[in-house]
Amino acid sequence: MIFWVFYFLVGAVNLGLEFFHHEPMPLLISRILLMPTLMIVWIAQKGLKKDIGKVILAALIFSWLGDIILTFSDKGIVYFASGLVSFLVAHIFYIIAFSKEIQRRRQFSAFGKRPWLVWPFVLVFYLLIQLFWTNLGVMKIPVSIYGGCIITMFAMAVNRIWNVPKPSYILTLVGATCFVLSDSMIGYNRFVESFEQSRLAIMLTYIIGQGCIVGGVLKSEKMP
């Protein structure tokens, strides 16, 4: 429990620094500490003993790299693209983890029982890309790939519905939703229009998102 308190304390410090537009170095330090703290939570709560333990840990490591790189995204497109790649890999690991949770009972997954549920996610992906498309320039293909990946991650979180206990499902779904919102706001802020306190909103949803995903997966157990 103490590690969870520390994670959200670090998150609160980061949000406070964002809100008051504090100088970059304390902000960078608070952001760099977020994912390592969540990794400690994962390890301390015996997450590594799960069959997807190393997969989730890998997702957190690549998220951490993305956090660091995106801090310098205002210095050039290379930093933004590199951060995008790091988070793309993190989402792929989350997709793998969620998929592994439903492998034994795939016929009881949301898409296994109702294949038509895939189409709303296709529509959301299309609408997101349309929102950014005219302003993407050379980033059209990378952002499209990334958008497809985050929507797939969200879809796989939904797909767990009959394969994990309800608390695990709800927490993870809240986390995946917040993660998608955070990424979408990054895209909107960069490619459409910057809005007031955008970094605060992005970090708030990101901190909640990552925390809920990890917390949700920690509560998952194999169903009979």
HELIX and SHEET records of a PDB file:
HELIX    1   1 ILE A    2  PHE A   19  1                                  18    
HELIX    2   2 PRO A   24  ALA A   44  1                                  21    
HELIX    3   3 GLY A   47  LYS A   49  5                                   3    
HELIX    4   4 GLY A   53  LEU A   70  1                                  18    
HELIX    5   5 SER A   73  LYS A   75  5                                   3    
HELIX    6   6 ILE A   77  GLU A  101  1                                  25    
HELIX    7   7 ARG A  106  PHE A  108  5                                   3    
HELIX    8   8 ALA A  110  LYS A  113  1                                   4    
HELIX    9   9 PRO A  115  LEU A  117  5                                   3    
HELIX   10  10 VAL A  118  PHE A  132  1                                  15    
HELIX   11  11 TRP A  133  ASN A  135  5                                   3    
HELIX   12  12 GLY A  137  MET A  139  5                                   3    
HELIX   13  13 LYS A  140  ASN A  159  1                                  20    
HELIX   14  14 LYS A  166  PHE A  191  1                                  26    
HELIX   15  15 SER A  198  LEU A  218  1                                  21    
END                                                                             
